[in-house]
Amino acid sequence: MRLETNHEPEDELQPEYDLSKLLKDGVRGKYAERFQQGTNLILLDPDVARAFPSSKEVNDALRLLIQTARLAVDA
């Protein structure tokens, strides 16, 4: 059974933080293109993420793989 509530959540925002004034000059997506150019996020499968818990470890392993592949091509 679902309980119905008739009250609005209390606004905890202090009066000095008037969002209509703070956000009046905001432009949606202003930095979206620049952000996408400098971002390369890759989602790891859970088993891979467990093997490499930090981005440094992932990068080190990939660099080693690149070096190994280059050696195999040069041989």
Buried (B, 14 or more C-beta within 10 A) or exposed (E): EEEEEEEEEEEEEEEEEEEEEEEEEEEEEEEEEEEEEEEEEEEEEEEEEEEBEEEEEBEEEEEEEEEEEEEEEEE
